Amino acid sequence: MSKFLNSRRKFLMTAGATALGAVALKGCSSAPSSPTASPAAGGTSPAAAPVAGGAALETDTIRLGYIPIFESAPLVIAQEKGFFAKHGLTNAQVIKQSAWGAARDNVEIGSAGGGIDGGQWQMPMPHLISEGVITKGNVKIPMYVLMQTSTQGNGIAIANKRADGTALTGKNIGLNLSGAKDFILSLKAAGNPFTAAYTFPAANQELWIRYWLAAGGIDPDNDIKLIAVPPAQTVANMKVGTMDGFSTGDPWPFRILADEIGFMAALTAEIWPDHPEEYLAIRADWVDKHPNATKAVLKAVMEAQQWCDDPANRPEMAKLLSGRQFFNVSAEILTPPLEGKYNMGDGKPAINDRAKGPLFWKDAKGSVSYPYKSHDTWFLTENVRWGMLPDTTDIKAIVDKVNREDIWREAAKELGIPEADIPKETTRGVETFFDGKTFDANDPNAYLKSLAIKKV
Ligand code: CA
């Protein structure tokens, strides 16, 4: 335990300031990012070589932003294990972003302005940037979603107790909230509602919390307080009890339990097994100008994803990601979630199942890497559900414009990915959530109609 406590301060000051995203204040400025690592440091890269099936690249350079959580691992590994260089991108740079809002600001200015060409995103940030919903002055900056970086590896954390000393433990706050509903509603009745937090609005973190609460019969807009919290303050707020719960990605659940700050109500792998999580998306102008280099990026990251999913590579992966220029936390903290080991706390049995941890290339439903249009459709439908987008939004038109699964297919074929590992359809089929609700991307309205709690 002491090594965790010793590294705690550093963790809070560095990864803590970035790992959980940012409050998206429109117009909030951020310093231009700078590269934090040299390509293929450590001499672990295979020699650069021409790429089979790939035409000459238009550039050897791309600047990709990332947030230091497992969702970015394939980008960091593509650099550190030399996959970018192998595919001709000898000047690819992965650049740590201080927060989601900073990533958004940096992609707005692009690499020409000292920013980034693209990188890792929560969903549906690329669509919201493309439509000018979350950009300065509502300027539309078209982006393409090109691949999913990972699935699962996120959860809902709850504080052990509130500021007034009320324990949140022992109240049945778990995946199914039916046993905790009366308690949570009683907090509102007493004038001090349950407070849940996210760090970037209208994307994964907020959407997981809202889905989980609403499935338990709790209206996130009326029965509790839902707030945006600057990422650097999330764990501090949880510790002093001014924030009762928040949605968080690995390795945070492990830390929250290890430091006895709180417990896990649920893993996202329990809410929606093999759910879509975060994605690689790049500015459309960059992709249109560099079609071969784009495919080289995808091929490099696909190879990195396969490398990440090999259990034999996970110890090296934890070691590489732990580096000061990357996640800046000890490999011991990164290892348990990579092995699917989660202490849930509050009397819940621990989880020890690699299939419930972060996965990068394949999961029980097939390809993790391929960007299903049906998943983009769910994220946008959920934005409509909660009034973040108008109900007149033409979801299909936005998805067809932003999602470039066709480029993924071309890159996969050039890389020699077996036919069996290339999805035949752009929809993964009917999705089923833990509460029995189903989502069919061919009929989002049927899903919206089936939900009891919604704004639309
Ligand atoms: Ca996440």
Boltz pocket constraint, residues with backbone or C-beta under 6 A from the ligand:
constraints:
  - pocket:
      binder: B
      contacts: [[A, 71], [A, 152], [A, 153], [A, 154], [A, 204], [A, 249], [A, 277], [A, 278]]
      max_distance: 6.0
